[in-house]
Amino acid sequence: MAGITLSNVRKTYAGGVAAVKGVSIDIEDGEFIVLVGPSGCGKSTLLRMVAGLEAITEGEISIGDRVVNKIEPADRDIAMVFQNYALYPHMTVYNNLAYGLKNRGIKKEEIDRRVREAARILEIADYLDRKPRALSGGQRQRVAMGRAIVREPKAFLFDEPLSNLDAKLRVQMRIEIKKLQKALGTTSLYVTHDQLEAMTLADRLVVLNGGQVEQIGTPIDVYENPASTFVASFIGSPAMNLMEIERDNAQWHLSRGDGLSLKSELEERSAILGLRPEDLHIVEDETQLEDPLVLSLIVSAVEPVGAESYVHATLGEQGQEVIVRAPGKQHFEVGSVLKVAAKREKLHFFSSETGKALTSTGKLQPA
């Protein structure tokens, strides 16, 4: 096993199209890193460059203590799991698992040991004589993972491996992938556009946007301390409420009408206020609150999702949209007034010019 280091890695295609713009990441030995971001952000391109399937325009990639920029994919000692399984349809599960080892000239006894051990770990020992067409989607994904495990590589690379599975199976498989990675202790780099999948799997997240790193950190740190409005709106479901505000002396007001007034030490003339839907609590008695931010909203729609509901509402004259996460058993009438409060320490402020997070003194936080 080994760590992976990316130093100022860039990828520019013909015509000057920049897919990856100077990405640097240090992945520790045994760490599970998830690259997350919207379609076109460069995450799959970055993964393919680590695998050797895409040439690097600039920068350096190291696996362990070896720079691999000019090393062929087969010689990088990594194993990749794809979203389309990439199984040989005419081969049994056993032969699918064994095929790569046979090509490397590994002895028959060692191949058998590795195949049966991987099958035991993945609970597919009963399917070794079957062909892929006789397996479910989840079983095929296990076989694809088994092909990676038997190689005993320095690192696993996962390219959206769960995207072809249904919602229930995705939940089951992501738990199994996390347990498997921890048991094996193999360095893993995982790509997904699903922020929930990223949050549940990662030791650390790398949030990408437009070919650049927006933020690197643990899932909880990225969620609670987003470095930009992009991260704030991408990580979390529902997304963070973002409101444009303007300063009038020491008081801040909504840029789009009335409905908000608060004090802050920010030095900027304008900013963006961020509030997580779960940090807005329905007010029963304002006299019991200690220095909160109180908002008076008009309910516009309600999404019941079981144990909780997402209440969509508007604030101010021009209808600033706000989402509140509320208990599912509560009833809300469309058009009714809803008062909610947020504690001061739950407020997030971002630069209206750059979108970067601001501290209470108005300085940019480090990304």
C-alpha positions as CSV (number, residue, x, y, z in Angstrom):
1,M,0.0,0.0,0.0
2,A,1.0,3.6,-0.5
3,G,-0.1,7.2,-0.4
4,I,-0.9,9.3,-3.5
5,T,0.4,12.8,-4.1
6,L,-0.9,15.2,-6.8
7,S,1.2,18.3,-7.3
8,N,-0.2,21.1,-9.4
9,V,-1.8,18.7,-11.8
10,R,-3.3,20.2,-15.0
11,K,-5.1,18.8,-18.0
12,T,-5.7,20.9,-21.1
13,Y,-7.3,19.4,-24.2
14,A,-6.9,20.5,-27.8
15,G,-8.2,24.0,-28.4
16,G,-7.1,25.2,-24.9
17,V,-10.0,23.6,-23.0
18,A,-8.8,23.3,-19.4
19,A,-10.4,20.3,-17.6
20,V,-8.2,20.3,-14.5
21,K,-6.5,23.5,-13.3
22,G,-3.6,23.0,-11.0
23,V,-4.9,20.5,-8.4
24,S,-2.7,19.5,-5.5
25,I,-3.8,16.7,-3.0
26,D,-1.8,14.7,-0.5
27,I,-3.6,11.3,0.2
28,E,-2.2,9.4,3.1
29,D,-1.5,5.7,3.1
30,G,-4.8,3.9,3.8
31,E,-6.9,7.0,3.5
32,F,-10.3,7.0,1.8
33,I,-10.6,10.2,-0.3
34,V,-13.7,11.1,-2.2
35,L,-13.6,13.6,-5.2
36,V,-17.1,15.1,-5.4
37,G,-18.6,17.8,-7.6
38,P,-21.1,18.4,-10.4
39,S,-20.8,16.9,-13.9
40,G,-17.9,18.5,-15.8
41,C,-15.9,19.6,-12.7
42,G,-12.9,17.4,-13.7
43,K,-13.2,14.7,-11.1
44,S,-13.3,11.7,-13.5
45,T,-10.5,13.3,-15.6
46,L,-8.4,13.6,-12.4
47,L,-9.0,10.0,-11.5
48,R,-8.1,8.8,-15.0
49,M,-4.8,10.7,-14.8
50,V,-4.0,8.9,-11.6
51,A,-4.8,5.6,-13.3
52,G,-2.7,6.5,-16.3
53,L,-5.7,6.5,-18.7
54,E,-5.3,10.2,-19.4
55,A,-2.0,12.0,-20.1
56,I,-1.0,14.8,-17.7
57,T,-0.5,18.2,-19.3
58,E,1.4,19.7,-16.4
59,G,2.3,18.7,-12.8
60,E,3.3,15.5,-11.1
61,I,1.6,12.4,-9.7
62,S,3.3,10.0,-7.2
63,I,2.1,6.7,-5.9
64,G,4.2,5.8,-2.9
65,D,7.7,7.2,-3.5
66,R,7.5,6.7,-7.3
67,V,6.5,9.4,-9.8
68,V,4.1,7.7,-12.3
69,N,3.6,10.4,-15.0
70,K,5.3,8.3,-17.7
71,I,4.5,4.9,-16.3
72,E,1.9,2.7,-18.1
73,P,-1.4,2.0,-16.3
74,A,-0.6,-1.7,-15.9
75,D,2.6,-0.9,-14.1
76,R,1.2,1.6,-11.6
77,D,0.1,-1.1,-9.2
78,I,-3.4,0.3,-8.8
79,A,-6.8,-1.3,-9.4
80,M,-9.8,0.5,-10.8
81,V,-13.5,-0.2,-10.3
82,F,-15.8,1.2,-13.0
83,Q,-19.5,2.1,-13.0
84,N,-20.3,-0.3,-15.8
85,Y,-18.6,-3.3,-14.1
86,A,-16.5,-4.2,-17.2
87,L,-17.0,-8.0,-16.6
88,Y,-16.3,-10.6,-19.3
89,P,-19.8,-12.0,-20.2
90,H,-18.5,-15.3,-21.4
91,M,-16.5,-16.1,-18.3
92,T,-17.6,-17.4,-14.9
93,V,-17.2,-15.2,-11.8
94,Y,-14.2,-17.3,-10.8
95,N,-12.5,-16.7,-14.2
96,N,-13.4,-13.0,-14.2
97,L,-11.6,-12.7,-10.8
98,A,-8.7,-14.8,-11.9
99,Y,-8.1,-13.4,-15.4
100,G,-5.9,-10.5,-14.5
101,L,-3.8,-12.7,-12.2
102,K,-3.3,-15.3,-14.9
103,N,-2.0,-12.6,-17.3
104,R,0.5,-11.5,-14.7
105,G,1.9,-15.1,-14.5
106,I,0.9,-15.7,-10.9
107,K,0.9,-19.4,-9.9
108,K,-2.3,-21.3,-10.0
109,E,-2.4,-22.0,-6.2
110,E,-1.9,-18.3,-5.4
111,I,-4.6,-17.3,-7.8
112,D,-7.0,-19.8,-6.3
113,R,-6.2,-18.5,-2.8
114,R,-6.8,-14.9,-3.7
115,V,-10.0,-15.5,-5.7
116,R,-11.6,-17.6,-2.9
117,E,-10.5,-15.1,-0.2
118,A,-12.0,-12.2,-2.2
119,A,-15.2,-14.2,-2.8
120,R,-15.4,-14.9,1.0
121,I,-14.9,-11.2,1.9
122,L,-17.5,-10.1,-0.7
123,E,-19.9,-12.9,0.1
124,I,-20.0,-14.2,-3.5
125,A,-18.5,-17.6,-2.9
126,D,-21.7,-19.3,-4.0
127,Y,-21.7,-17.6,-7.4
128,L,-18.2,-18.5,-8.6
129,D,-19.5,-20.9,-11.2
130,R,-22.1,-18.4,-12.6
131,K,-21.7,-16.0,-15.5
132,P,-22.4,-12.3,-15.1
133,R,-25.8,-12.5,-16.9
134,A,-27.0,-14.7,-14.0
135,L,-26.2,-12.1,-11.4
136,S,-28.0,-9.1,-10.0
137,G,-26.6,-5.6,-10.4
138,G,-25.3,-5.7,-6.8
139,Q,-23.7,-9.1,-7.3
140,R,-22.0,-7.9,-10.5
141,Q,-20.6,-4.8,-8.6
142,R,-19.2,-7.2,-6.0
143,V,-17.5,-9.2,-8.7
144,A,-16.0,-5.9,-10.2
145,M,-14.7,-5.0,-6.7
146,G,-13.4,-8.6,-6.3
147,R,-11.3,-8.2,-9.4
148,A,-9.7,-5.1,-7.8
149,I,-9.1,-6.9,-4.4
150,V,-7.4,-10.0,-5.9
151,R,-4.7,-7.8,-7.4
152,E,-3.7,-6.7,-3.8
153,P,-2.8,-3.2,-5.3
154,K,-1.2,-0.2,-3.6
155,A,-4.4,1.8,-4.2
156,F,-8.1,1.4,-5.3
157,L,-9.6,3.9,-7.8
158,F,-13.4,4.0,-7.9
159,D,-15.2,5.8,-10.8
160,E,-18.8,6.2,-9.7
161,P,-19.2,2.5,-9.1
162,L,-22.7,2.7,-7.6
163,S,-24.4,4.9,-10.3
164,N,-26.1,2.0,-12.0
165,L,-27.7,0.6,-8.9
166,D,-31.2,1.4,-7.5
167,A,-31.4,3.7,-4.4
168,K,-31.8,0.9,-1.8
169,L,-28.9,-1.1,-3.2
170,R,-26.7,2.0,-3.4
171,V,-27.2,2.5,0.4
172,Q,-26.3,-1.1,1.1
173,M,-23.2,-1.1,-1.2
174,R,-21.7,2.1,0.0
175,I,-21.8,0.8,3.6
176,E,-20.1,-2.4,2.4
177,I,-17.5,-0.5,0.4
178,K,-16.6,1.6,3.5
179,K,-16.4,-1.5,5.7
180,L,-14.3,-3.3,3.1
181,Q,-11.9,-0.4,2.7
182,K,-11.4,-0.1,6.4
183,A,-10.8,-3.9,6.7
184,L,-8.2,-3.9,3.9
185,G,-6.6,-0.6,4.8
186,T,-5.9,0.1,1.1
187,T,-5.5,3.8,-0.1
188,S,-8.7,4.7,-2.0
189,L,-9.6,7.5,-4.4
190,Y,-13.4,7.6,-5.1
191,V,-15.3,9.7,-7.6
192,T,-19.0,10.6,-7.3
193,H,-21.4,13.4,-8.0
194,D,-23.6,12.3,-5.1
195,Q,-22.9,14.4,-2.1
196,L,-24.6,12.0,0.3
197,E,-22.5,9.2,-1.0
198,A,-19.4,11.4,-0.6
199,M,-20.3,12.4,3.0
200,T,-20.9,8.8,4.2
201,L,-17.8,7.2,2.6
202,A,-15.0,9.7,2.9
203,D,-12.3,10.2,5.5
204,R,-11.8,13.5,3.6
205,L,-13.7,15.2,0.8
206,V,-12.2,17.0,-2.1
207,V,-14.9,19.3,-3.5
208,L,-14.2,20.3,-7.1
209,N,-15.7,23.0,-9.2
210,G,-14.7,24.0,-12.7
211,G,-11.5,21.9,-12.6
212,Q,-10.3,23.5,-9.3
213,V,-10.4,22.5,-5.7
214,E,-12.9,24.5,-3.7
215,Q,-12.3,22.8,-0.3
216,I,-10.6,19.8,1.2
217,G,-11.6,18.5,4.7
218,T,-13.5,15.9,6.7
219,P,-17.2,15.6,5.7
220,I,-18.3,17.2,9.0
221,D,-15.8,20.1,8.6
222,V,-16.8,20.8,5.0
223,Y,-20.5,20.7,6.0
224,E,-20.2,22.9,9.0
225,N,-17.6,25.3,7.7
226,P,-18.0,25.6,3.9
227,A,-15.3,27.6,2.3
228,S,-17.5,29.1,-0.4
229,T,-21.1,29.6,-1.5
230,F,-20.5,26.8,-4.0
231,V,-19.6,24.3,-1.3
232,A,-22.4,25.6,0.9
233,S,-25.0,25.0,-1.8
234,F,-23.5,21.7,-3.1
235,I,-22.9,19.9,0.2
236,G,-26.1,19.3,2.1
237,S,-29.6,18.4,1.2
238,P,-31.6,20.6,1.1
239,A,-28.9,23.1,0.2
240,M,-27.9,26.0,2.5
241,N,-30.2,29.0,2.3
242,L,-28.2,31.9,0.8
243,M,-29.4,35.5,1.1
244,E,-27.8,38.7,-0.2
245,I,-27.5,41.3,2.5
246,E,-26.3,44.9,2.7
247,R,-24.8,47.0,5.6
248,D,-26.3,50.3,6.8
249,N,-23.9,51.5,9.4
250,A,-23.8,48.6,12.0
251,Q,-27.0,47.0,10.8
252,W,-27.4,44.5,8.0
253,H,-30.6,44.1,5.8
254,L,-31.8,41.9,3.0
255,S,-30.8,43.3,-0.4
256,R,-34.2,42.3,-1.8
257,G,-36.7,43.9,0.5
258,D,-37.5,43.9,4.2
259,G,-37.7,41.0,6.6
260,L,-34.2,40.8,8.1
261,S,-32.1,43.0,10.4
262,L,-29.0,41.9,12.3
263,K,-25.6,43.2,13.6
264,S,-22.2,41.9,12.5
265,E,-18.6,42.9,12.7
266,L,-18.1,42.3,9.0
267,E,-16.2,45.1,7.2
268,E,-17.8,44.6,3.8
269,R,-20.6,46.8,2.5
270,S,-22.4,43.7,1.1
271,A,-22.2,40.0,1.8
272,I,-24.1,36.7,1.5
273,L,-25.7,35.2,4.6
274,G,-26.0,31.4,4.8
275,L,-28.3,29.4,7.0
276,R,-28.7,25.6,7.0
277,P,-32.4,24.5,6.8
278,E,-31.9,22.4,10.0
279,D,-30.5,25.4,11.9
280,L,-33.8,27.3,11.5
281,H,-36.1,26.3,14.4
282,I,-39.8,27.1,14.6
283,V,-40.5,29.8,17.3
284,E,-43.1,29.1,19.9
285,D,-42.2,31.8,22.4
286,E,-39.8,34.6,21.4
287,T,-39.3,35.6,25.0
288,Q,-37.5,32.3,25.7
289,L,-34.9,32.9,23.0
290,E,-31.4,34.3,23.8
291,D,-30.3,36.8,21.2
292,P,-31.4,34.8,18.1
293,L,-32.0,35.8,14.5
294,V,-35.7,35.7,14.0
295,L,-37.3,35.5,10.6
296,S,-41.0,35.9,9.7
297,L,-41.8,33.7,6.6
298,I,-44.8,33.0,4.4
299,V,-45.2,29.2,3.7
300,S,-45.3,28.5,-0.1
301,A,-45.0,24.7,-0.2
302,V,-44.4,21.7,2.0
303,E,-42.5,18.5,1.1
304,P,-43.3,15.7,3.6
305,V,-40.5,13.1,3.5
306,G,-41.5,11.0,6.5
307,A,-39.8,11.8,9.8
308,E,-39.3,15.4,8.7
309,S,-40.7,18.0,6.2
310,Y,-39.0,20.5,4.1
311,V,-41.0,23.8,4.4
312,H,-40.5,26.2,1.5
313,A,-41.2,29.8,2.4
314,T,-40.6,33.3,1.3
315,L,-39.0,36.2,3.2
316,G,-39.2,39.9,2.5
317,E,-41.0,42.0,-0.1
318,Q,-39.4,40.4,-3.1
319,G,-39.8,36.8,-1.9
320,Q,-36.4,35.6,-0.8
321,E,-36.8,31.8,-0.9
322,V,-36.0,30.0,2.4
323,I,-36.2,26.3,3.2
324,V,-36.8,25.1,6.8
325,R,-36.3,21.5,7.9
326,A,-39.2,20.8,10.4
327,P,-40.6,17.7,12.2
328,G,-42.7,15.6,9.9
329,K,-45.7,15.4,12.2
330,Q,-46.2,19.2,12.2
331,H,-48.8,20.6,9.8
332,F,-48.2,23.8,7.8
333,E,-50.8,25.7,5.7
334,V,-49.7,27.3,2.5
335,G,-49.9,31.1,2.9
336,S,-49.6,31.0,6.7
337,V,-47.0,32.9,8.6
338,L,-44.1,30.9,10.1
339,K,-41.7,32.4,12.5
340,V,-38.3,30.7,12.7
341,A,-35.1,31.5,14.6
342,A,-31.4,30.7,14.2
343,K,-28.6,31.0,16.8
344,R,-26.0,33.6,16.0
345,E,-23.2,31.0,15.9
346,K,-25.0,29.1,13.1
347,L,-24.8,32.1,10.7
348,H,-22.4,31.8,7.8
349,F,-21.1,34.9,5.9
350,F,-19.6,34.9,2.4
351,S,-18.1,37.5,0.2
352,S,-20.6,38.8,-2.4
353,E,-17.7,39.4,-4.8
354,T,-15.8,36.1,-4.6
355,G,-18.2,33.7,-2.8
356,K,-15.5,32.8,-0.3
357,A,-16.3,32.4,3.4
358,L,-15.8,35.4,5.7
359,T,-14.8,35.4,9.3
360,S,-16.6,37.6,11.8
361,T,-14.0,40.3,11.2
362,G,-14.6,40.2,7.4
363,K,-11.3,38.4,6.5
364,L,-11.3,35.4,4.1
365,Q,-11.1,32.0,5.7
366,P,-8.4,29.7,4.4
367,A,-9.8,27.2,1.8
